[in-house]
């Protein structure tokens, strides 16, 4: 490379949408009330629209709290989206957008409303 030539760098922009597309598996454990209020297969089908390409499983929780655990890989890094109740965290991506957790919460809530609302 010429000393005056700048090296090209590739920067990947992380958005909630790209993070959701990177997810390969999603496990949702619904608290007893939520599990009884919804058909798990219908909710799983709606979640596949939020997490395209992911294998989604909806189960009854053994605790009194609904939890979501989504795992995948993005640009060679492990990505994990975890939620307890309505509190979401994006793990494994240092430069995840600050509003990603809120965006994901809104999309998952909309899936719930469509499936179980």
Secondary structure, DSSP 8 states (H G I E B T S, - for coil): --TTS----------HHHHHHTEEEEEEEE-HHHHHHS-HHHHHHHHHHHSTT-EEEEEE-SSSS-EEEEEEEETTEEEEEEEETTEEEEES-TT--TTHHHHHHHHHHHHHHHHH-
